[in-house]
Amino acid sequence: MIRRAGQFVPIKIDGEKGDGPELVKKYAIDGFPAILFLDSQGSVVHKILGYLPADAFAAEMDAAMAKL
């Protein structure tokens, strides 16, 4: 998991404060937690909504990386 996470730049945003509401609207987030994987242009290439156990989350990270 740590090796996979090192391949991404994590940014935590509060969906209810600051720029959060604007980003929630822009990326059509309809629930939390929401994890978006963006390409260098800011386009969503993969999305995870809701909680996942570590093994499932790792598989989703691999799927996201394959799309980049």
C-alpha positions in Angstrom: 0.0 0.0 0.0 2.8 2.5 0.9 4.6 1.8 -2.4 1.4 2.4 -4.3 0.5 5.6 -2.4 4.0 7.0 -3.2 3.0 7.1 -6.9 0.3 9.7 -6.3 0.2 13.3 -4.9 -2.5 13.3 -2.2 -4.5 16.4 -1.6 -7.1 16.5 1.1 -10.0 18.9 0.5 -13.0 19.6 2.8 -16.0 19.4 0.6 -17.9 21.8 2.7 -15.4 24.6 3.3 -13.2 26.9 1.2 -12.9 25.7 -2.4 -14.5 22.4 -1.5 -18.1 23.1 -2.6 -16.9 24.4 -6.0 -14.7 21.2 -6.5 -17.6 19.0 -5.4 -19.8 20.5 -8.1 -17.0 20.5 -10.7 -16.2 16.8 -10.2 -19.8 15.7 -9.5 -19.1 14.2 -6.1 -22.3 12.9 -4.6 -21.0 11.4 -1.4 -18.1 11.2 1.0 -15.5 9.9 1.3 -14.6 10.5 -2.3 -11.2 9.8 -3.8 -10.5 11.1 -7.2 -7.5 10.2 -9.4 -6.7 13.0 -11.8 -4.4 13.3 -14.7 -2.0 16.2 -15.2 -4.8 18.2 -16.9 -7.1 17.8 -13.9 -9.5 15.3 -15.6 -10.8 12.4 -13.5 -9.4 9.1 -14.7 -10.7 7.0 -11.7 -13.0 7.6 -8.8 -13.6 5.7 -5.5 -16.7 6.6 -3.5 -17.1 5.4 0.0 -15.0 3.3 2.3 -13.0 0.3 1.0 -10.9 -2.2 3.0 -7.1 -2.0 2.3 -6.9 -4.8 -0.3 -9.8 -3.5 -2.3 -8.4 0.1 -2.1 -5.0 -1.2 -3.3 -6.7 -2.8 -6.3 -8.5 0.5 -7.1 -5.2 2.4 -6.9 -3.7 -0.1 -9.4 -6.6 0.4 -11.7 -6.2 4.2 -11.5 -2.5 3.9 -12.2 -3.2 1.8 -15.3 -5.3 4.6 -16.7 -2.6 7.3 -16.3 
